[in-house]
């Protein structure tokens, strides 16, 4: 009996919707990263991109537990001397909640070509509406 290896050409991709309202940001990001990577499928193959599409709605209503709103920061660097910038998560969640969710999912994916390709299938919206109704996405529970 041989081990089954999925092929990129034969993978059928479905669409899923995750509602982040009232749920911790990290828990929602874990669920999204698992589906984007394809680890929930029985035919998962590590070297093949067999993930699916994920739509996250209500990213602005995701919660951060504990004191993360005050203590957690998003850092970026311009590349110049003294160019380190930091933004507190309270400000980030109020101005750009989609970015906070995308960053959480991005850091849970592998840092290689499969991870970068998987991230292109993630769509994050701050409100309850999305523009992918034609794809007939399936609502995920939990």
Backbone bond lengths (Angstrom), bond angles and torsions (degrees), N, CA, C in turn:
res aa  C-N    CA-C-N  psi(-1)  N-CA   C-N-CA  omega(-1)  CA-C   N-CA-C  phi
1 X - - - 1.446 - - 1.521 108.58 -
2 X 1.327 115.91 129.47 1.457 119.58 -176.80 1.538 110.04 -102.46
3 X 1.310 115.03 159.01 1.459 121.57 179.34 1.524 109.45 -79.30
4 X 1.330 116.69 134.90 1.456 120.97 179.24 1.518 110.28 -77.86
5 X 1.325 117.06 132.57 1.460 123.22 176.54 1.520 108.68 -120.19
6 X 1.305 116.70 121.39 1.464 120.91 179.15 1.520 109.82 -71.50
7 X 1.328 115.15 150.57 1.462 121.24 176.30 1.523 107.84 -113.84
8 X 1.325 116.23 142.67 1.462 121.07 -176.04 1.528 111.78 -61.68
9 X 1.320 117.67 -30.67 1.460 120.90 -177.72 1.523 112.45 -72.54
10 X 1.315 117.94 -27.16 1.457 121.17 -174.38 1.525 113.82 -96.28
11 X 1.321 117.76 -1.75 1.462 121.04 -177.39 1.532 109.35 -74.92
12 X 1.335 116.63 125.39 1.461 121.35 174.55 1.521 108.13 -96.51
13 X 1.315 115.34 123.41 1.460 120.25 -175.84 1.520 110.43 -99.89
14 X 1.342 115.55 131.05 1.457 121.81 176.40 1.525 109.29 -107.07
15 X 1.318 116.31 169.82 1.458 122.91 179.41 1.520 109.01 -113.02
16 X 1.338 116.24 136.99 1.450 122.31 179.26 1.522 109.50 -127.71
17 X 1.325 116.61 146.18 1.462 122.67 175.46 1.522 108.36 -114.74
18 X 1.326 116.36 130.07 1.461 122.21 176.18 1.518 107.55 -117.04
19 X 1.330 116.44 125.83 1.459 121.76 177.27 1.530 108.50 -94.30
20 X 1.340 115.90 117.54 1.462 120.74 -175.37 1.523 113.29 -92.19
21 X 1.325 118.55 3.46 1.464 121.33 -175.51 1.525 111.14 -64.91
22 X 1.326 115.47 122.05 1.459 121.53 177.05 1.513 115.26 75.79
23 X 1.321 118.14 4.94 1.472 121.49 -179.69 1.524 109.34 -107.82
24 X 1.327 117.80 151.74 1.466 119.67 177.26 1.523 111.58 -62.39
25 X 1.319 115.96 140.67 1.461 122.45 -177.99 1.522 111.52 -57.95
26 X 1.322 117.42 -42.92 1.460 121.26 -177.80 1.516 113.43 -67.27
27 X 1.342 116.98 -37.99 1.469 120.39 -179.93 1.529 110.23 -66.39
28 X 1.324 115.46 -40.00 1.463 120.00 177.95 1.524 110.41 -66.36
29 X 1.336 116.87 -40.28 1.461 120.97 -179.63 1.525 111.45 -66.17
30 X 1.334 117.88 -36.24 1.468 121.15 178.00 1.521 110.58 -63.27
31 X 1.326 115.61 -44.96 1.457 120.34 180.00 1.532 110.65 -61.87
32 X 1.342 115.91 -43.87 1.464 120.62 -179.88 1.523 111.48 -65.48
33 X 1.326 117.41 -42.30 1.469 120.92 -179.27 1.521 111.21 -65.34
34 X 1.319 117.70 -37.30 1.466 121.10 178.32 1.518 111.01 -63.50
35 X 1.325 116.59 -42.63 1.466 119.88 -179.22 1.523 110.91 -72.70
36 X 1.333 117.61 -39.96 1.464 120.56 178.19 1.520 111.66 -60.97
37 X 1.299 116.73 -36.98 1.472 122.16 -178.78 1.523 111.55 -78.80
38 X 1.338 117.00 -27.03 1.460 120.75 179.54 1.509 113.42 93.42
39 X 1.317 118.20 14.64 1.460 120.82 -176.40 1.517 113.43 -73.48
40 X 1.315 117.59 -13.02 1.462 120.91 178.73 1.527 111.98 -81.72
41 X 1.321 117.68 -9.91 1.464 121.90 -176.69 1.527 110.59 -89.09
42 X 1.329 117.35 144.61 1.472 119.32 178.43 1.520 112.54 -68.65
43 X 1.330 118.27 -24.09 1.467 120.50 -179.50 1.527 112.36 -95.91
44 X 1.349 117.90 24.82 1.460 121.89 179.85 1.519 111.00 -58.62
45 X 1.317 115.39 130.78 1.456 122.75 176.60 1.527 107.15 -127.29
46 X 1.339 119.10 124.12 1.470 121.12 -172.09 1.528 114.92 -59.88
47 X 1.322 118.25 -34.33 1.465 119.77 -175.10 1.523 113.27 -93.71
48 X 1.352 117.62 6.03 1.464 121.85 179.13 1.527 108.66 -119.88
49 X 1.312 115.39 139.34 1.458 120.30 178.13 1.526 108.82 -80.69
50 X 1.332 117.03 96.65 1.472 120.56 -178.60 1.515 111.59 -116.15
51 X 1.327 117.09 30.05 1.451 121.17 -179.93 1.512 112.96 -82.78
52 X 1.321 115.21 175.64 1.453 121.81 -176.74 1.534 109.49 -121.06
53 X 1.320 115.96 178.11 1.463 122.13 178.72 1.527 110.08 -86.84
54 X 1.334 116.30 142.49 1.458 121.12 -179.38 1.526 108.97 -131.30
55 X 1.331 115.27 132.34 1.454 122.63 174.17 1.523 106.64 -115.89
56 X 1.320 117.45 124.00 1.461 121.77 176.91 1.523 107.48 -109.38
57 X 1.330 116.21 122.14 1.463 120.91 178.72 1.526 109.31 -111.78
58 X 1.319 116.35 161.10 1.468 124.02 -179.11 1.531 112.07 59.26
59 X 1.324 117.01 41.57 1.464 120.24 178.59 1.527 111.16 -64.72
60 X 1.324 117.28 -26.16 1.468 119.64 179.62 1.522 112.27 -72.98
61 X 1.326 117.84 -16.81 1.466 121.41 179.83 1.531 112.28 -98.59
62 X 1.335 117.66 3.85 1.469 120.63 175.29 1.525 108.33 -68.88
63 X 1.324 115.83 148.28 1.461 119.16 -176.57 1.524 110.25 -112.58
64 X 1.314 114.43 154.57 1.462 122.30 171.96 1.520 106.44 -114.42
65 X 1.323 116.17 125.57 1.454 120.25 -176.12 1.522 111.08 -81.91
66 X 1.313 115.57 163.27 1.465 121.26 178.21 1.514 111.27 67.16
67 X 1.321 115.46 -142.80 1.464 121.12 -179.39 1.520 111.81 -105.84
68 X 1.348 116.25 28.57 1.457 119.63 -176.63 1.523 113.27 -64.10
69 X 1.325 118.39 -29.15 1.464 119.73 179.43 1.529 111.52 -61.39
70 X 1.328 117.46 -33.63 1.463 120.26 178.80 1.526 112.49 -93.02
71 X 1.332 118.02 -34.13 1.457 120.89 -170.85 1.526 114.29 -93.71
72 X 1.328 118.06 -20.39 1.463 120.39 -175.43 1.531 109.48 -94.11
73 X 1.340 116.05 139.48 1.452 122.11 -178.63 1.525 109.71 -129.03
74 X 1.334 115.09 150.06 1.459 121.71 171.34 1.519 106.74 -103.65
75 X 1.328 116.40 120.70 1.460 121.59 -177.33 1.528 110.45 -106.00
76 X 1.323 115.17 143.38 1.464 120.75 170.51 1.521 107.86 -146.74
77 X 1.328 116.51 156.62 1.452 121.15 -177.10 1.518 109.17 -129.14
78 X 1.329 116.46 136.31 1.457 121.13 -177.35 1.523 112.28 -78.31
79 X 1.318 117.24 -17.69 1.457 120.62 -176.88 1.522 112.27 101.55
80 X 1.317 116.61 -11.34 1.453 120.87 178.47 1.528 109.97 -98.82
81 X 1.326 115.68 161.81 1.451 120.78 179.10 1.526 108.88 -62.51
82 X 1.323 116.24 130.59 1.456 121.00 -178.80 1.518 113.37 73.46
83 X 1.315 116.89 17.54 1.463 120.83 -175.03 1.514 114.96 -93.68
84 X 1.334 117.90 21.54 1.460 120.67 178.89 1.528 109.59 -79.00
85 X 1.316 116.06 126.22 1.465 121.16 178.76 1.514 107.86 -118.59
86 X 1.316 117.22 143.27 1.452 120.20 177.10 1.513 109.79 -135.53
87 X 1.328 114.43 143.06 1.455 121.78 -179.01 1.519 107.21 -128.09
88 X 1.323 116.19 129.26 1.458 120.90 178.46 1.529 109.21 -71.61
89 X 1.323 116.95 144.25 1.459 120.73 -176.15 1.523 112.85 -65.01
90 X 1.326 119.18 -23.42 1.462 120.89 174.75 1.529 109.34 -61.25
91 X 1.340 115.83 -44.96 1.459 120.92 179.22 1.531 111.19 -70.59
92 X 1.320 116.53 -40.46 1.468 120.68 -179.41 1.527 111.57 -64.43
93 X 1.330 117.69 -41.41 1.461 120.72 179.90 1.523 111.87 -71.37
94 X 1.320 117.75 -26.00 1.469 119.10 179.59 1.530 111.50 -84.55
95 X 1.339 118.16 -31.75 1.460 120.04 -177.21 1.527 113.12 -96.30
96 X 1.332 117.80 -45.10 1.471 121.26 -176.19 1.531 110.49 -136.57
97 X 1.335 118.89 72.86 1.467 120.49 -178.66 1.536 112.53 -66.83
98 X 1.340 117.38 -25.88 1.474 119.96 178.17 1.525 110.22 -64.59
99 X 1.324 116.28 -39.56 1.460 120.80 -179.58 1.526 111.08 -65.54
100 X 1.333 116.90 -40.04 1.465 120.45 179.35 1.529 110.31 -62.02
101 X 1.334 117.00 -41.41 1.462 120.82 179.71 1.532 110.72 -69.30
102 X 1.333 117.01 -42.22 1.462 120.39 179.22 1.525 111.28 -62.65
103 X 1.337 116.96 -40.23 1.467 120.55 178.69 1.523 111.14 -63.54
104 X 1.328 116.82 -41.01 1.459 120.33 -179.61 1.527 110.38 -63.82
105 X 1.338 116.82 -43.61 1.470 120.20 -179.87 1.522 110.28 -68.87
106 X 1.338 117.19 -42.40 1.465 121.54 -177.74 1.526 111.71 -59.14
107 X 1.323 116.55 -39.32 1.456 120.01 -177.58 1.521 112.59 -76.48
108 X 1.339 117.62 -10.01 1.464 121.33 176.13 1.521 112.38 -94.88
109 X 1.319 117.37 -9.01 1.462 121.44 178.72 1.526 109.19 -93.28
110 X 1.327 117.87 156.47 1.459 119.70 179.44 1.525 111.70 -66.52
111 X 1.318 116.17 149.52 1.461 121.50 -178.78 1.520 109.36 -91.04
112 X 1.325 115.50 69.47 1.462 121.49 177.38 1.521 108.42 -151.10
113 X 1.325 118.16 -171.31 1.461 120.81 -175.57 1.521 112.13 -65.28
114 X 1.325 117.78 -33.74 1.463 120.14 179.15 1.529 109.97 -67.40
115 X 1.329 117.80 -40.89 1.459 121.13 178.28 1.520 112.00 -65.25
116 X 1.332 117.11 -40.77 1.456 120.30 179.19 1.521 111.23 -67.24
117 X 1.317 117.15 -39.47 1.470 121.29 177.95 1.524 110.38 -68.07
118 X 1.321 117.60 -37.36 1.465 121.28 179.13 1.520 111.10 -64.02
119 X 1.319 117.13 -36.46 1.457 121.10 -177.56 1.532 111.90 -66.61
120 X 1.328 117.75 -23.88 1.462 119.77 178.30 1.522 111.66 -70.63
121 X 1.327 118.04 -16.79 1.464 121.41 179.37 1.525 112.52 -92.76
122 X 1.330 117.65 7.17 1.462 121.85 178.44 1.526 109.19 -97.16
123 X 1.335 116.36 130.93 1.460 122.19 177.70 1.526 107.28 -127.30
124 X 1.341 116.66 120.64 1.462 121.67 -176.36 1.526 109.18 -117.45
125 X 1.340 116.24 132.95 1.458 122.25 179.15 1.521 108.69 -129.07
126 X 1.339 116.04 140.75 1.457 119.29 -178.45 1.525 111.78 -78.84
127 X 1.308 118.64 -25.38 1.460 121.81 -179.81 1.518 112.07 -100.56
128 X 1.344 116.52 -174.98 1.467 120.26 -178.28 1.522 113.79 -81.29
129 X 1.338 118.39 -9.55 1.466 121.29 -176.53 1.517 111.30 -99.53
130 X 1.337 115.62 148.56 1.460 121.84 173.41 1.514 108.16 -140.62
131 X 1.322 116.86 164.38 1.459 121.12 -174.69 1.533 112.83 -105.69
132 X 1.315 117.01 28.53 1.466 120.28 -177.03 1.518 112.23 -117.14
133 X 1.313 117.31 33.89 1.466 120.98 -179.47 1.520 111.82 -67.09
134 X 1.329 118.07 -28.36 1.460 121.47 -179.51 1.522 112.67 -66.17
135 X 1.328 117.09 -23.16 1.464 120.82 179.54 1.523 112.19 -82.87
136 X 1.321 118.19 -4.16 1.473 124.24 -179.58 1.526 111.84 53.23
137 X 1.346 117.79 61.62 1.464 119.51 -179.39 1.523 112.35 -69.64
138 X 1.327 115.06 151.20 1.449 122.45 179.71 1.530 108.62 -97.73
139 X 1.330 116.97 131.31 1.457 121.93 179.24 1.524 109.59 -75.38
140 X 1.336 117.62 128.70 1.454 121.94 177.76 1.515 110.10 -92.82
141 X 1.301 117.32 135.66 1.462 122.27 177.80 1.525 110.02 -95.44
142 X 1.326 115.60 157.05 1.458 119.03 173.49 1.414 114.47 95.90
